[in-house]
Amino acid sequence: MNSHKEKNIFSSHSVEAFLWILIVLLNCTRFCNCEELEDEEWAMVGRKGSQFVVNSRPFYVNGFNTYWLMIFAVDASTRGKVSEIFQQASSVGLSVCRTWAFNDGGWRALQKSPGVYDEDVFKDDRPLGEGFINSNQLVILDLDVLWMLQGLDFVISEAKRYKIRLILSLSNNWEAYGGKAQYVKWGRSAGLNLTSDDDFFSDPTLKGYFKSHIKTVLTRVNSFTNVTYKDDPTIFAWELMNEPRCLSDPSGDQFQAWVEEISMYVKSIDQAHLLEIGSEGFYGPSSPDKVQFNPNTFAQQIGTDFLRNHKAFAIDFASAHIYADTWISSAISDAHLQFTKTWMESHINDAENALNMPILFSEFGVSSKDGGYNDSFRDTLINTVYSTLLSSIKKGGGGGGSLLWQLFPVGTEYMDDGYAVFLSKSPSTATIISLQSKRMDTFNSLCSWRCHWGCKKKKEFELFMHAEM
């Protein structure tokens, strides 16, 4: 990446350097108040047009996924892995983590059955396991549920300690950790006549169950920090669902109605945080000229619609995933790289021009189980994602960042789905991630240089200018 000899930006490349600086200053003036902030306040992430901002300054993201943090945080024997992964992520400059804020039914469930949990119960001093009755409902104080919420409390408090923000996903399209299938099982147990897991998106009772879960999480008071989740700037954004699909309605009408209703419900509780859908990014019936960018024809028949869905009033930014090895072919080839670049460029262009919002590529990776896989190809894929984003960022575009799927610490190999990245075992990958983090941090800090060219970050600026992209 940066193997060439250092260049003098004021020699033969002075014109190029001048243009770079001009781009920097023009983009900077859109955000900053020209103040040097050595210790920037831990404020809410917002957005301004097609960029993320913090304190009116740009906030470009280099981040990762680790979905199991809440589950590990419950048990004292595994809780240390939560701190360990945050420490490792911080060491390479990663600033955002996406993780689950759901576990519906089953083992160590966060939501063991549908219902509204009274926040007073979680503060009650009575022995664990006793019930509590108020004028509206019966709430059972359950040890596992309490511990699970405290587990999520711990995840959020540790994230802040390592200066990492969280995207918290509220449900799952897939059956892992319950998902929409579990809501349907609860509905059938209650006597509802449900025919498909997709009834999750339309049945009023099931939507009521999900809204109860949303309210429980958003109004939770963190037992470690005493900060209500909806007021905590450690949370970057809420995500409605991981990779939603509604195969029973290829028109997309059913899912669109759900997005509009549920997103407005979230905003009725929390107007401070950003909100996203969790979409894979497939183009649908509303944009027939765009379906050519889909990886296959099936992608336009799953009931989601990238452009239409993200025009919902309460949605703040777009999301898309990148899995060429799943969508195109499990055999590694250069076609994966070309698809990745074209897929990203199309979505960035749409985010800027059709949606006027940032886009976050919130999952991307390649599996070690693919035919022909090697670590060098993984590094090349990661570089392709990073360089495509940098091309957008240099123009002040809508490419807001990316989240690698997925980062694991040593000792969790038994959970590896093929996509796990162990930084301590992959020094070349760690170096690529670290360099991208420095570039993101550089862009996020440019405002201070506009007024203080002699500041201590000058060396970082020079490194950034010299590094290949």
Secondary structure, 3 states (H helix, E strand, C coil): CCCCCCCCCCCCCHHHHHHHHHHHHHHHCCCCCCCCCCCCCCCCEEEECCEEEECCEECCEEEEECCCHHHHHHCCCCHHHHHHHHHHHHHCCCCEEEEECCCECCCCCCECCCCCCCHHHHHCCCCCCCEEECCCCEEECCHHHHHHHHHHHHHHHHHHHCCCEEEEECCECCCCCCHHHHHHHHHHHCCCCCCCHHHHHCCHHHHHHHHHHHHHHHCCECCCCCCEHHHCCCEEEEECCECCCCCCCCCCHHHHHHHHHHHHHHHHHCCCCEEECCCCCCCCCCCCCCHHHCCCHHHHHCCCCHHHHHCCCCCCCEEEEECHHHHCCCECCHHHHHHHHHHHHHHHHHHHHHHCCCEEEEEECCCCCCECCCHHHHHHHHHHHHHHHHHHHHCCCCEEEEEEECECCCCCHHHCCCCCECHHHCHHHHHHHHHHHHHHHHHHCHHHHHHCCCCCCHHHHHHHHHCCC
